[in-house]
Amino acid sequence: MEKLLEKYAKLIVKTGINLQKDQTLVVTAPIEGAEFTRMIAEVAYKSGAHDVVINWVDELFTKLRYTGA
């Protein structure tokens, strides 16, 4: 399963995003997808990304915030 996820990460970075050398990649992802998001970051760095910025989203916290604030 991990090899398949690595293939998807490469497909996303190289074909879907078409990340170019020295570009910054910004990813917004749920915390539940942390492992796959890290794979995408690793592929991006290996492909020459200048930086990778990950914005984590926690849906349970978001719900708490909207109902409690």
C-alpha positions, 0 to 999 in steps of 0.5 A: 500500500505504501508503494502505491501511495508513493506513486500517487505522491509522485503523480501529484507533484510531477504531473498534477501540480507540475512543480518546477525547481525552486518553487514553493509548494503550499498544501492544505491537508487534514491531520488524518492525511499526515503520512500521505502529505509528508510523502508529497512534501518529500517528493516535492523536495526531491523534485527541487522545491524551494520550500513546502508549507503545510497548513493542517486542518483539524475538522473536529477542532473547526467544529468545536470552534464554530459551536463554542466561539 
